[in-house]
Amino acid sequence: MPGVHDQLANRVLANVGLSDTGLLDAATTEMPTSADSYGFELFQGATCAWYAEWTNAVSNSDTAVQAAIIAAVESTITTNTGTDFERAAEMLATPLLDTISGRQPDTENDYTQECPDWAHSG
């Protein structure tokens, strides 16, 4: 899949709030990879960015931003249901949604580890 995959990246990252450079970096793949692997890379970055934003919103008691993040994660999961990225959404975004919604996730994930560089370009 080497090349620039704007539509695929935007399907996951449209609600993340990355800079244009961050979106371009996320959309650009240099190595052969499957759609499933690419989905995991995109969702790993998305969950890192959402978690960082969530942490800031909680420490600032900003309930409006917290609600917006929950809506963004829910929307992104829904958008990717029935696609090659559904497994990544279920394994990465759904546990994050459970965590930030106050539910116990089925699986735990450390959303601060292994974040792609582009995930910090908000």
C-alpha atoms as one frame of an Amber mdcrd trajectory, in Angstrom:
protein
   0.000   0.000   0.000   2.797   2.521  -0.498   1.366   5.920  -1.395  -0.968
   8.554  -0.008  -4.321   7.268   1.214  -6.275  10.401   2.135  -9.725   8.810
   2.092  -8.711   5.899   4.301  -6.879   8.124   6.769  -9.749  10.609   6.913
 -12.207   7.808   7.642 -10.396   7.330  10.966  -8.852  10.736  11.617 -11.545
  13.211  10.534 -12.621  13.739  14.152  -9.176  13.769  15.743  -8.139  17.381
  15.141  -4.733  16.799  13.592  -2.852  19.461  11.674  -2.765  19.231   7.874
   0.815  17.982   8.142  -0.215  15.327  10.653  -3.024  14.144   8.375  -0.673
  13.967   5.399   1.903  12.032   7.429  -0.770   9.581   8.574  -2.107   9.173
   5.025   1.337   8.425   3.598   2.537   4.835   3.749   6.005   3.852   2.626
   5.952   0.104   3.195   3.675  -2.629   1.934   0.973  -3.250   4.488  -2.515
  -4.709   4.591  -5.596  -2.581   5.070  -6.040  -4.255   8.456  -2.515  -3.280
   9.575  -2.990   0.254   8.299  -6.264   0.463  10.208  -4.448  -0.490  13.409
  -1.800   2.169  12.783  -4.451   4.829  12.199  -6.522   3.820  15.216  -3.435
   3.645  17.446  -2.659   7.248  16.536  -6.282   8.337  16.866  -6.670   6.794
  20.314  -3.392   8.387  21.453  -4.586  11.816  20.323  -8.066  11.391  21.808
  -6.664  10.141  25.100  -4.290  13.114  25.394  -7.153  15.503  24.653  -9.389
  13.634  27.110  -6.765  13.851  29.858  -6.496  17.620  29.337 -10.275  18.037
  29.324 -10.634  16.075  32.567  -7.883  18.040  34.312  -9.528  21.280  33.172
 -13.022  20.033  34.108 -14.126  20.804  30.553 -17.223  18.659  30.203 -18.060
  20.087  26.756 -14.752  18.840  25.328 -15.214  15.514  27.102 -18.639  15.096
  25.465 -17.200  16.084  22.068 -14.453  13.459  22.363 -16.971  10.746  23.264
 -19.078  11.747  20.239 -16.006  11.743  17.971 -14.927   8.267  19.080 -18.472
   6.901  18.727 -18.818   8.417  15.251 -15.476   7.046  14.112 -16.317   3.555
  15.343 -19.644   3.697  13.493 -18.012   5.010  10.309 -15.618   2.072  10.250
 -18.106  -0.679  11.063 -18.287  -3.084   8.148 -14.950  -1.938   6.682 -11.408
  -3.301   6.658 -10.803  -1.128   9.721 -13.594  -2.580  11.878 -11.273  -4.911
  13.807  -8.951  -2.028  14.701 -11.914   0.074  15.794 -13.176  -2.736  18.020
  -9.783  -3.483  19.536  -8.520   0.083  20.075 -11.300   2.669  19.908 -14.041
   0.675  21.656 -11.966   0.102  24.834 -11.068   3.804  24.848 -14.744   4.716
  24.497 -15.614   2.379  27.356 -12.879   3.886  29.529 -13.790   7.533  28.925
 -17.505   6.746  29.263 -16.923   5.256  32.708 -17.468   1.642  31.698 -15.007
  -1.180  32.270 -13.469  -2.096  28.898 -13.177  -5.737  27.879  -9.495  -5.165
  27.093  -7.015  -2.690  28.528  -4.724  -0.537  26.427  -2.081   2.024  27.306
  -3.017   4.932  25.066   0.250   6.736  25.754   2.572   4.060  24.350   3.623
   3.543  20.744   1.933   6.680  19.454   2.930   7.592  15.903   4.645  10.979
  15.628   1.774  12.362  13.565  -0.646  11.709  16.448   0.911  14.606  18.346
   0.317  17.189  15.623  -3.000  18.552  16.816
